[in-house]
Amino acid sequence: MPDATDLGISLLTLAVAAAGAWLPWAAYRAWRGTWRRAALAPLLLGLPWLVWMIARAANPGDGANWRLQIFAWAMLTLVYMTCAFTIKSILDKARR
């Protein structure tokens, strides 16, 4: 049975992952054209990673780093989306 620290870290990891998935989804719904596809990229790249992690979880010795892997995906997604927001903002201002 996991202790309170493990449970807290797991919940924090899942909350960060939810934010990492929500941000590109919100941008996908708001943007049009090429930017819409750019917003969908982290979700499409994260899907095979998720399937791979679930497959590894079937082997108890291999799935010990799932929190780190999910957190890494979420952080990379947030950095990617920050760059996408910044670039889109700069290009939109240049067009005005």
C-alpha positions as CSV (number, residue, x, y, z in Angstrom):
1,M,0.0,0.0,0.0
2,P,1.5,3.4,-1.0
3,D,2.1,5.9,1.7
4,A,0.8,9.5,1.8
5,T,3.9,10.9,0.0
6,D,3.6,8.5,-2.9
7,L,-0.1,9.3,-3.2
8,G,0.6,13.0,-3.1
9,I,3.3,12.8,-5.7
10,S,1.0,10.7,-7.9
11,L,-1.9,13.1,-7.7
12,L,0.4,16.1,-8.4
13,T,1.8,14.3,-11.4
14,L,-1.6,13.6,-12.7
15,A,-2.7,17.2,-12.2
16,V,0.3,18.5,-14.1
17,A,-0.4,16.0,-16.9
18,A,-4.0,17.1,-17.1
19,A,-2.8,20.7,-17.5
20,G,-0.3,19.6,-20.1
21,A,-3.1,17.9,-22.1
22,W,-5.7,20.7,-21.6
23,L,-3.5,23.5,-22.9
24,P,-3.0,22.1,-26.4
25,W,-6.6,20.9,-26.6
26,A,-7.8,24.5,-25.7
27,A,-5.4,26.0,-28.3
28,Y,-6.6,23.4,-30.9
29,R,-10.2,24.5,-30.3
30,A,-9.3,28.2,-30.5
31,W,-6.9,28.3,-33.4
32,R,-7.4,27.8,-37.1
33,G,-5.3,26.5,-40.0
34,T,-1.7,25.4,-39.5
35,W,-1.7,26.7,-35.9
36,R,-4.5,24.2,-35.2
37,R,-2.3,21.3,-36.3
38,A,0.6,22.7,-34.4
39,A,-1.5,22.7,-31.2
40,L,-2.5,19.0,-31.8
41,A,1.1,17.8,-32.2
42,P,1.9,17.3,-28.5
43,L,-1.3,15.2,-28.0
44,L,-0.6,13.1,-31.0
45,L,3.0,12.5,-29.9
46,G,1.9,11.8,-26.4
47,L,-0.5,9.1,-27.4
48,P,2.0,6.5,-28.5
49,W,4.1,7.3,-25.4
50,L,1.0,6.6,-23.2
51,V,0.4,3.3,-25.0
52,W,4.0,2.3,-24.5
53,M,3.9,3.2,-20.8
54,I,0.7,1.2,-20.3
55,A,2.3,-1.8,-22.1
56,R,5.3,-1.5,-19.8
57,A,3.1,-1.3,-16.7
58,A,2.1,-4.9,-17.3
59,N,5.6,-5.9,-16.3
60,P,5.9,-4.8,-12.6
61,G,9.7,-4.3,-12.7
62,D,9.5,-1.9,-15.7
63,G,6.8,0.6,-14.7
64,A,8.5,2.2,-11.7
65,N,9.2,5.5,-13.5
66,W,5.7,6.2,-14.8
67,R,5.4,9.4,-12.8
68,L,8.7,10.8,-14.2
69,Q,7.7,9.9,-17.7
70,I,4.2,11.5,-17.5
71,F,5.7,14.6,-15.8
72,A,8.4,14.9,-18.5
73,W,5.7,14.7,-21.3
74,A,3.6,17.4,-19.5
75,M,6.6,19.7,-19.1
76,L,7.7,19.3,-22.7
77,T,4.2,20.0,-23.8
78,L,3.9,23.1,-21.7
79,V,7.3,24.4,-23.1
80,Y,6.2,23.6,-26.6
81,M,2.9,25.4,-26.2
82,T,4.5,28.4,-24.6
83,C,6.8,28.7,-27.7
84,A,3.8,28.2,-30.0
85,F,1.8,30.9,-28.2
86,T,4.8,33.3,-28.3
87,I,5.5,32.7,-32.0
88,K,1.8,33.0,-32.9
89,S,1.5,36.2,-31.0
90,I,4.6,37.8,-32.7
91,L,3.4,36.8,-36.1
92,D,-0.1,38.0,-35.5
93,K,1.2,41.4,-34.3
94,A,3.5,41.6,-37.4
95,R,0.5,41.1,-39.7
96,R,-1.4,44.1,-38.2
